[in-house]
Amino acid sequence: MNETHSIQLKVNGKDYHLELLPWTSLLDTLREEIQLTGTKKGCDHGQCGACTVIVDGKRILSCLTLSVMKDGSEITTIEGVADGENLHPIQKAFIECDAFQCGYCTPGQICSAIGMLKEGKAKTREDVQELMSGNLCRCGANKGIIDAIMEVKKGAYHE
């Protein structure tokens, strides 16, 4: 029953070969096995979005995803969003638009925003609000978060 499975993940451009129990969540793999603690554990039920990462170009909730399901996948966490010292446009916009207070939800918000923008479905501010509704901010920085995303959509920040 405690048989491990061999999987391979590419996380932030680096290959990892792991032996994991089949019920290990991707969130726990990232935080406990790979030691990337930027991705946060909030509710552990897929309701808050703090654990959002980008897998094969799409945003997902890592707390609801078993690592063995993503064998061979390419994963980007908050630690892999910037290019060295060069911040991603969403990161720049979050700073300029004061889109965080305590910062706990920020990694998930940023990964979700990047994935949402790649989806190409958000045309209006209301679209952005709806498509980001799975990422909660308990501090009330939602206006700044939406402002930041809209600034990037307008082309105000570049890589």
Residue pairs with C-beta under 8 A, 6 or more apart in sequence:
2 21
3 21
3 22
4 19
4 20
4 21
5 19
5 20
5 21
5 22
5 68
5 71
6 17
6 18
6 19
7 17
7 18
7 20
7 67
7 68
7 70
7 71
7 72
8 15
8 16
8 17
8 18
8 71
8 72
9 15
9 16
9 18
9 29
9 34
9 67
9 70
9 71
9 72
9 73
9 75
10 16
10 73
10 74
10 75
11 30
11 34
11 36
11 75
11 76
11 77
11 80
12 36
12 75
12 76
12 77
12 79
12 80
13 80
16 33
16 34
18 29
18 33
18 34
18 67
20 29
20 33
20 67
20 68
22 66
22 68
23 66
24 33
24 66
24 67
24 68
25 62
25 63
25 64
25 65
25 66
25 67
26 53
26 55
26 60
26 62
26 63
26 65
26 66
26 67
26 69
26 70
26 75
27 39
27 41
27 44
27 51
27 62
27 63
27 65
28 67
29 67
30 36
30 39
30 53
30 62
30 75
30 77
31 37
31 39
31 41
36 77
36 79
38 77
38 78
38 79
38 107
39 50
39 51
39 52
39 53
39 62
39 77
39 78
39 107
39 108
39 111
40 50
40 51
40 104
40 105
40 107
40 108
41 50
41 51
41 63
42 48
42 49
42 50
42 51
42 63
42 104
42 105
42 108
42 136
43 50
43 63
44 63
45 63
45 64
46 61
46 63
46 64
47 136
48 105
48 108
48 135
48 136
49 61
49 105
49 108
49 109
49 112
49 134
49 135
49 136
50 104
50 105
50 107
50 108
50 135
50 136
51 61
51 62
51 63
51 108
52 59
52 60
52 61
52 62
52 107
52 108
52 109
52 111
52 112
52 115
52 134
52 135
53 59
53 60
53 62
53 75
53 76
53 77
53 78
53 111
54 60
54 75
54 76
54 77
54 111
54 114
54 115
55 65
55 70
55 73
55 74
55 75
55 76
56 73
56 74
57 74
57 115
57 118
58 115
58 118
58 119
59 111
59 112
59 114
59 115
59 116
61 134
76 111
76 114
77 107
77 111
78 106
78 107
78 108
78 110
78 111
81 88
81 90
81 91
81 110
81 111
81 114
82 88
82 91
83 159
86 159
87 95
88 110
88 114
88 159
89 152
89 157
89 158
89 159
90 110
90 113
90 114
90 117
90 148
90 149
90 152
90 157
91 110
92 157
93 99
93 147
93 148
93 149
93 151
93 152
93 156
93 157
94 100
94 106
94 109
94 110
94 144
94 145
94 148
96 148
96 151
96 157
97 144
97 145
97 147
97 148
97 151
98 141
98 144
99 106
99 109
99 141
99 144
99 145
99 147
99 148
100 106
100 109
100 137
100 139
100 141
100 144
100 145
101 137
101 139
101 140
101 141
102 138
102 139
104 138
105 135
105 136
105 137
105 138
105 139
108 135
109 132
109 135
109 137
109 145
112 132
112 134
112 135
113 132
113 145
113 148
113 149
113 152
116 122
116 128
116 131
116 132
116 149
117 149
117 152
117 153
119 131
121 127
121 131
122 128
122 131
122 149
122 153
125 146
125 150
128 146
128 149
128 150
128 153
129 142
129 146
132 145
132 146
132 149
135 145
137 145
151 157
